Amino acid sequence: MSFDRRKVLGIIGGGSIAAASVGAGVFLSTRTPSRALAPWQQAGGYDEPRRRALSYAILAPNPHNRQPWLVDLSEKDKIVLYADSNRMLPHTDPFNRQITIGLGCFLELLRMAAAQDGFRATISGFPEGFDNDRLDKRPVATVLMVKDPNVEKDLLFSSVLDRRSLKEPFDLAQIVSSSILQNLEKVVQDDVDVGTTNTQSIVNQLRELTHEAMAIEIKTPRTYKESVDLFRIGKSEINTNPDGIDFGGPLFDSLALLGMFSREIALDTDSSAYKQGIDAVMENVDTAMAYIWLKTKTNTRIDQLNAGRDWLRVNLATTAIGVGIHPISQALQEYGEMKPSFDQIHNLLDARGETVQMLGRLGYAQKIPPSPRWPLDARILKA
Ligand SMILES: Cc1cc2nc3c(=O)[nH]c(=O)nc-3n(C[C@H](O)[C@H](O)[C@H](O)COP(=O)(O)O)c2cc1C
């Protein structure tokens, strides 16, 4: 997560913390967590076709950047995908719905990367069945990769390395046009319904609703703590655990070093860091210029995988068009305190009896660096 620089400077009470110290320039210029970002450079750099496709798939968007994928490569031409039970989000995602969506994003990226290389990836979701209440030890998918001269390349693939979840305030002066929304809708495939809006009255209602849902998540101690426990603060923590919610760059490194920002401080509701953090996330939520959502008639694991595959497509299409997208999932989450927001959003998006699987805000903002990833080898169960 990148906080607004102005606000971060507020946390530290005015600014030039490290500037006073000798060697500060060197310190500040070496804060990039290069090891955690290396998978973005290594993508495509493998000879074996499955590994080459997987080296892109691990760049998929996924909730809280948990990267819950594990693959078994022990059978020729085949990839068996499992969910890593240590990487769930039990408080904000009690039924592992969002985790499954992230695995769908992974599978679509895998399919595209294979096609790019002339391989048809045939994906079978949950081939041994599934439990709708929680993901279990059964495979999430098997993927058969076969060379096929007729396989079609996907144009969206060219945006893979530039794709981001843009967690920044959007420019209130730049509208997202209706023609952009129509183009985004076209990349969504069968079995998933897509909706979009830039109508000001509905955007205002959604801003209010998502703001309220964000407040519920933050004020519910166990759901807020679930996020804070995943904070990776500063270069060293990010390189050691390249997942979760990363606070990188010179400012956060400096704050961490000075003892002014930590997981403990973020949990202290009286601290200025807590208050500035809330302001920063609310500024994001409050500056949505348009929205896109994906819904499914039923809510099976297959629906969730399909929604993930389409979310990845939408995210790549926004990248190609140059518009920012940021998933805003709080109101879609299935725990007691969130029920009123969950019901309101399903009513507002005309999804009574259906499931809104993804909601994203759209707009324009500055570019951000890629988010950390575990290297491919760390996610291979059996080679
Ligand atoms: C199912 C799902 C739900 C998500 N929900 C949120 C969210 O509520 N807020 C948020 O900031 N990001 C959300 N994200 C985005 C992830 O945090 C993001 O994909 C991850 O940190 C990796 O960053 P990247 O997409 O820029 O590579 C979600 C992503 C997925 C797939």
The ligand as an ORCA input file, in Angstrom:
! r2SCAN-3c Opt
* xyz 0 1
  C     -10.620    -11.022     -4.689
  C      -9.790     -9.789     -4.502
  C     -10.182     -8.841     -3.575
  C      -9.419     -7.690     -3.381
  N      -9.868     -6.728     -2.497
  C      -9.131     -5.613     -2.299
  C      -9.579     -4.598     -1.417
  O     -10.652     -4.667     -0.827
  N      -8.791     -3.517     -1.225
  C      -7.591     -3.389     -1.855
  O      -6.889     -2.397     -1.634
  N      -7.151     -4.321     -2.727
  C      -7.892     -5.423     -2.961
  N      -7.457     -6.372     -3.852
  C      -6.207     -6.149     -4.589
  C      -5.038     -6.854     -3.921
  O      -4.718     -6.240     -2.709
  C      -3.860     -6.840     -4.897
  O      -4.184     -7.630     -6.003
  C      -2.572     -7.370     -4.268
  O      -2.154     -6.543     -3.232
  C      -1.453     -7.448     -5.303
  O      -1.268     -6.187     -5.901
  P      -1.370     -5.991     -7.477
  O      -2.752     -6.353     -7.905
  O      -1.075     -4.522     -7.705
  O      -0.344     -6.879     -8.099
  C      -8.222     -7.511     -4.101
  C      -7.842     -8.468     -5.053
  C      -8.610     -9.597     -5.260
  C      -8.205    -10.601     -6.303
*
